[in-house]
Amino acid sequence: MVMPWSLPLASPTPRVDLAIVGAGVSGCALAASLRQRGWWGSIDLLEIGRGPGGRAATRTSRQDDGLRINHGAPLFNIRAQTPPALVKALAQRGLIRPFSGSIQSLDAQRRLGPAIADGFSDGSLWQGAGGMDRLCGGLLDLAAEQGGALNRRFGTLVRHLRPERSKAGVSWTLQDASGASVVEARWLVLSGTLLAHPRGRQVFGWTEIPLEQAAQQLADPQLSAAQAQLASIDAQASCNLLATLPQESAQAWRALHWDLLQCSPTAQERWGLRRIGVQPLADGRCVVVAESSPAFSAAHLDVYGSRSSAAQLLGATPEPTAEAQVLDALREALIDLTGLSLTGAQTQLMRWGAAFPIDPGLDPNHRLCPASAIGFCGDSLAGDGFGRIEGALSSAEALAEVLVPQL
Ligand SMILES: Cc1cc2nc3c(=O)[nH]c(=O)nc-3n(C[C@H](O)[C@H](O)[C@H](O)COP(=O)(O)OP(=O)(O)OC[C@H]3O[C@@H](n4cnc5c(N)ncnc54)[C@H](O)[C@@H]3O)c2cc1C
């Protein structure tokens, strides 16, 4: 017989006032904005990735200290006349700075021209100071400097959402892939669409859509409507070639007159590339990031890079031959388009399955579902900034404004 005192002590699931799923721009901005509004409740921030950033992260390497690759957004633009308040706060602390590079465009005849309107290069242009990771890192610094408990859980996939209704209202238990409870929260905010979208089923073989299941249980018409809208948001993928060049071959790339090269529609058709970025490294090397065109990505939807988050964090199985073919195609296109060499480059594929959401997005009237104690932020909210960092920031500020009185 097992004596009660010999049983392992079950550690109680931590309880917090607010759980935020996702430490991309919007999740981090929400934490910062809540603190700036003087709300000091406890926050748990849960993120699958190794650190904050999401689609605005900077990739580092344990084997290569000097390597830093902005493998998602390389910059961001603010078009609104009144920028999100957080932009000013970040800039004042030197965490972001005006984009200092040059943007040019290229047509199918390899003619260079001025920047074209691609939605990402008008308005005021910004970048993280020293890397795009300073944006989310800076937002978390802003949140922390105001005080209040902010617990960050990286490397944690929230797989199941378990709502519970009591006399006090709805509360949420978040569980990981093993079904273990990670945290209980009075309020929940989802800053990404994964838990509300059928792609979890399609790509990772999940048996259900977690938020749909929760909405059915809670029978809250507003939450059901929000979930249905989130589930119907299509997204454009992006297959990115990341090439790290040794000093010798980096010289020619570093001498280019542009830092970001936008491909015109005809150039995209010819080379299958949408945008190319050159990112110099401190030791004389450089990284070239070639982002695929929407058509190229659509033709290779089933290919995951072995380094993509789908493969590394969510268990999707990469297919090495298909990955090598996609890498070769992007590499050839990049060499042909620029006429420059990639000799000695280390290349890898970064496949973003849902890089850019496609209109119309989530109706902002559903950003907060008070009856179910849940809210939504992120670049998938309809409105100015949709599909961009500006939208991720402004959606977080707008949510914080309506959330504080509820908390
Ligand atoms: C290649 C590329 C280039 C881009 N270029 C630009 C640009 O030039 N300018 C611009 O403004 N924007 C650009 N964007 C878009 C920009 O990156 C996004 O608009 C912005 O980063 C979105 O932030 P977010 O917080 O809404 O979402 P995300 O960054 O997607 O954050 C959501 C986070 O939630 C996490 N998460 C999701 N589900 C779970 C779960 N169940 N458990 C735990 N964690 C979870 C994810 O890992 C992620 O970190 C680009 C995007 C890509 C991919």
The ligand as an SDF file (V2000), in Angstrom:
LIG
                    3D

 53 58  0  0  0  0  0  0  0  0999 V2000
    8.4840   37.4380  -43.2400 C   0  0  0  0  0  0  0  0  0  0  0  0
    7.6510   38.5240  -42.6220 C   0  0  0  0  0  0  0  0  0  0  0  0
    7.8960   39.8520  -42.9400 C   0  0  0  0  0  0  0  0  0  0  0  0
    7.1330   40.8630  -42.3740 C   0  0  0  0  0  0  0  0  0  0  0  0
    7.4020   42.1590  -42.6820 N   0  0  0  0  0  0  0  0  0  0  0  0
    6.7340   43.1510  -42.0550 C   0  0  0  0  0  0  0  0  0  0  0  0
    7.0820   44.5150  -42.2670 C   0  0  0  0  0  0  0  0  0  0  0  0
    7.9800   44.8320  -43.0350 O   0  0  0  0  0  0  0  0  0  0  0  0
    6.3850   45.4680  -41.5860 N   0  0  0  0  0  0  0  0  0  0  0  0
    5.3660   45.1480  -40.7220 C   0  0  0  0  0  0  0  0  0  0  0  0
    4.7610   46.0440  -40.1240 O   0  0  0  0  0  0  0  0  0  0  0  0
    5.0130   43.8670  -40.5100 N   0  0  0  0  0  0  0  0  0  0  0  0
    5.6690   42.8690  -41.1520 C   0  0  0  0  0  0  0  0  0  0  0  0
    5.3290   41.5690  -40.9330 N   0  0  0  0  0  0  0  0  0  0  0  0
    4.1440   41.2870  -40.1010 C   0  0  0  0  0  0  0  0  0  0  0  0
    4.4730   41.4570  -38.6210 C   0  0  0  0  0  0  0  0  0  0  0  0
    5.5650   40.6310  -38.3090 O   0  0  0  0  0  0  0  0  0  0  0  0
    3.2450   41.0880  -37.8140 C   0  0  0  0  0  0  0  0  0  0  0  0
    2.1740   41.9370  -38.1950 O   0  0  0  0  0  0  0  0  0  0  0  0
    3.4280   41.2300  -36.3020 C   0  0  0  0  0  0  0  0  0  0  0  0
    4.6820   40.7690  -35.8780 O   0  0  0  0  0  0  0  0  0  0  0  0
    2.2930   40.4670  -35.6450 C   0  0  0  0  0  0  0  0  0  0  0  0
    2.4090   40.4820  -34.2430 O   0  0  0  0  0  0  0  0  0  0  0  0
    1.3050   39.7100  -33.4060 P   0  0  0  0  0  0  0  0  0  0  0  0
    1.6310   39.8520  -31.9770 O   0  0  0  0  0  0  0  0  0  0  0  0
   -0.0470   40.1270  -33.8490 O   0  0  0  0  0  0  0  0  0  0  0  0
    1.4150   38.1800  -33.8600 O   0  0  0  0  0  0  0  0  0  0  0  0
    2.6180   37.1510  -33.7110 P   0  0  0  0  0  0  0  0  0  0  0  0
    3.9170   37.7770  -33.9440 O   0  0  0  0  0  0  0  0  0  0  0  0
    2.2400   36.0000  -34.5790 O   0  0  0  0  0  0  0  0  0  0  0  0
    2.5410   36.7220  -32.1800 O   0  0  0  0  0  0  0  0  0  0  0  0
    1.7360   35.6890  -31.7000 C   0  0  0  0  0  0  0  0  0  0  0  0
    2.6020   34.8630  -30.7630 C   0  0  0  0  0  0  0  0  0  0  0  0
    1.7870   33.9090  -30.1210 O   0  0  0  0  0  0  0  0  0  0  0  0
    2.5050   32.6940  -30.0190 C   0  0  0  0  0  0  0  0  0  0  0  0
    1.4880   31.6570  -29.9040 N   0  0  0  0  0  0  0  0  0  0  0  0
    0.4530   31.4410  -30.7610 C   0  0  0  0  0  0  0  0  0  0  0  0
   -0.2990   30.4240  -30.3190 N   0  0  0  0  0  0  0  0  0  0  0  0
    0.2730   30.0020  -29.1640 C   0  0  0  0  0  0  0  0  0  0  0  0
   -0.0500   28.9640  -28.2440 C   0  0  0  0  0  0  0  0  0  0  0  0
   -1.1080   28.1930  -28.4370 N   0  0  0  0  0  0  0  0  0  0  0  0
    0.7400   28.7990  -27.1640 N   0  0  0  0  0  0  0  0  0  0  0  0
    1.8200   29.6160  -26.9540 C   0  0  0  0  0  0  0  0  0  0  0  0
    2.1720   30.6060  -27.8050 N   0  0  0  0  0  0  0  0  0  0  0  0
    1.4000   30.7940  -28.8880 C   0  0  0  0  0  0  0  0  0  0  0  0
    3.3090   32.6350  -31.3090 C   0  0  0  0  0  0  0  0  0  0  0  0
    4.4340   31.7920  -31.1750 O   0  0  0  0  0  0  0  0  0  0  0  0
    3.6910   34.0950  -31.4940 C   0  0  0  0  0  0  0  0  0  0  0  0
    4.9390   34.3850  -30.9030 O   0  0  0  0  0  0  0  0  0  0  0  0
    6.0840   40.5380  -41.4720 C   0  0  0  0  0  0  0  0  0  0  0  0
    5.8410   39.2060  -41.1460 C   0  0  0  0  0  0  0  0  0  0  0  0
    6.6220   38.2030  -41.7120 C   0  0  0  0  0  0  0  0  0  0  0  0
    6.3590   36.7740  -41.3370 C   0  0  0  0  0  0  0  0  0  0  0  0
  1  2  1  0
  2  3  1  0
  2 52  2  0
  3  4  2  0
  4  5  1  0
  4 50  1  0
  5  6  2  0
  6  7  1  0
  6 13  1  0
  7  8  2  0
  7  9  1  0
  9 10  1  0
 10 11  2  0
 10 12  1  0
 12 13  2  0
 13 14  1  0
 14 15  1  0
 14 50  1  0
 15 16  1  0
 16 17  1  0
 16 18  1  0
 18 19  1  0
 18 20  1  0
 20 21  1  0
 20 22  1  0
 22 23  1  0
 23 24  1  0
 24 25  2  0
 24 26  1  0
 24 27  1  0
 27 28  1  0
 28 29  2  0
 28 30  1  0
 28 31  1  0
 31 32  1  0
 32 33  1  0
 33 34  1  0
 33 48  1  0
 34 35  1  0
 35 36  1  0
 35 46  1  0
 36 37  1  0
 36 45  1  0
 37 38  2  0
 38 39  1  0
 39 40  1  0
 39 45  2  0
 40 41  1  0
 40 42  2  0
 42 43  1  0
 43 44  2  0
 44 45  1  0
 46 47  1  0
 46 48  1  0
 48 49  1  0
 50 51  2  0
 51 52  1  0
 52 53  1  0
M  END
$$$$
